[in-house]
Amino acid sequence: MKPKDRANGGAMAERTEGKITIAADPSAVMAVIADFDAYPQWASSVKKVEVKGRDADGRGQTVRFDVSLLGLSGWYELTYAYLPDDAGVGWSFVDGSPIKNLEGEYALTGTDGQTEVVYRASVEPGIPMMGFMKRKMEQQVIDIALKGLKKRVESL
């Protein structure tokens, strides 16, 4: 399912979810999420980023990531679709190795100068993995990403 479909009420199958509250408004959180070139500075698993295409607002639309996580190195390319009013962003898998699929979204809700960030993701690794191990891996990826995002946003 494409990010724009989720933005219109669709849902991802077999997704894992995490939440965190960040002491900043949604626009500040979205600015960090959309600053792909800076990911290697704060997202520990991201080693290199290449923004291959941008949308009409100059935000990354097609982005390639070189990553290293849990002792595995690989790469993937994603396409992004942004929700209006800094409410979030969804992404869909284009290509990668050893990853076969990666779909996800950040949903942002602002209240009283804080933002609740919900990260939902579904990863299909390129290696055989039992369902509970896959979910555990997804949860670890989500937890690391949310903690890194919070630290980055609150340090700016």
C-alpha positions in Angstrom: 0.0 0.0 0.0 1.3 3.4 -0.9 1.7 6.1 1.8 -1.0 8.2 0.2 -3.4 5.3 0.6 -2.7 5.1 4.3 -3.2 8.9 4.5 -6.7 8.3 3.1 -7.6 5.8 5.8 -5.9 2.6 4.6 -3.9 0.4 7.0 -0.7 -1.6 6.9 -0.9 -5.4 7.5 1.1 -6.9 10.3 2.6 -3.7 11.6 4.5 -3.0 14.7 4.0 0.3 16.5 5.8 2.5 19.0 5.0 5.9 20.6 6.9 8.7 22.2 6.2 12.2 23.4 8.6 15.0 22.3 8.8 18.4 23.9 8.3 20.4 20.6 5.5 21.2 18.2 4.8 19.0 15.2 6.5 21.4 12.7 9.8 21.0 14.6 9.4 17.3 14.7 8.5 17.1 11.0 11.5 19.3 10.1 13.8 16.7 11.7 12.0 13.8 10.1 12.2 15.4 6.6 15.9 16.4 7.0 17.2 13.1 5.5 20.7 14.5 4.9 21.2 14.8 8.7 20.1 11.3 9.5 23.6 9.9 9.8 24.2 12.5 12.6 21.5 11.2 14.8 20.0 7.9 13.5 22.6 5.4 14.7 21.8 2.7 12.1 22.0 5.1 9.1 25.4 5.4 7.6 24.7 7.3 4.4 21.7 9.0 2.7 21.1 10.0 -0.8 18.0 12.1 -1.6 17.2 11.1 -5.2 14.1 13.1 -5.8 12.2 15.9 -4.1 8.5 16.9 -4.0 7.2 20.4 -5.0 8.0 21.7 -1.5 11.6 20.5 -1.6 11.2 17.6 0.8 12.7 14.3 0.1 10.4 12.1 -2.0 12.7 9.3 -3.1 15.5 8.5 -0.6 18.2 5.8 -0.5 19.6 4.7 2.9 22.8 2.7 3.6 22.3 1.1 7.0 23.9 -1.2 9.5 21.8 -2.7 12.3 22.0 -5.8 14.4 25.3 -6.8 12.7 23.8 -6.6 9.2 24.6 -4.1 6.5 22.3 -3.2 3.6 20.5 -0.5 1.7 17.0 0.4 0.8 15.2 3.1 -1.2 11.9 4.5 -0.1 9.3 6.9 -1.5 7.6 9.4 0.9 4.2 11.0 1.0 3.6 13.8 3.4 0.4 14.6 5.2 -0.8 18.2 5.4 -0.3 20.4 8.4 2.8 18.5 9.6 0.5 15.6 10.7 3.0 13.0 9.5 4.6 11.1 6.6 4.3 7.6 5.2 6.8 5.6 3.1 6.8 2.7 0.7 9.6 0.4 -0.4 11.2 0.9 -3.8 14.2 -1.5 -3.7 16.8 -2.8 -1.4 19.1 -5.6 -0.1 18.8 -7.7 2.0 15.4 -6.1 2.8 12.5 -7.2 0.6 9.9 -4.7 1.8 9.7 -1.8 4.3 6.5 0.2 4.8 5.8 2.6 7.5 4.6 6.0 8.8 5.1 8.6 11.4 1.8 10.1 12.7 2.2 13.4 14.7 -0.3 14.9 17.1 0.5 18.2 18.8 -0.9 19.3 22.2 0.3 22.1 24.4 3.8 22.4 22.9 4.4 18.7 22.8 4.0 16.1 20.0 3.0 12.5 20.4 4.8 10.6 17.6 3.4 7.2 16.6 5.8 5.1 14.4 4.2 2.2 12.6 6.3 -0.1 10.4 6.3 -3.5 8.7 9.6 -4.9 7.6 10.1 -8.0 5.4 13.8 -9.0 5.8 15.6 -10.8 2.9 16.6 -13.6 5.2 14.2 -16.3 6.7 13.0 -15.2 10.1 10.2 -16.5 12.4 7.3 -14.1 12.9 8.1 -13.3 16.6 11.7 -12.6 15.7 10.6 -10.3 12.9 8.3 -8.4 15.2 11.1 -8.2 17.8 13.4 -6.7 15.2 10.7 -4.2 14.1 10.2 -3.2 17.7 13.9 -2.6 18.2 14.2 -0.6 15.0 11.1 1.5 16.1 12.4 2.1 19.6 15.9 3.1 18.4 14.3 5.5 15.8 11.9 7.1 18.3 14.6 7.7 21.0 17.0 9.1 18.4 14.3 11.4 17.0 13.3 12.7 20.4 17.0 13.4 21.4 17.6 15.2 18.1 14.5 17.3 18.1 14.9 18.3 21.8 18.6 19.2 21.3 17.8 21.8 18.5 
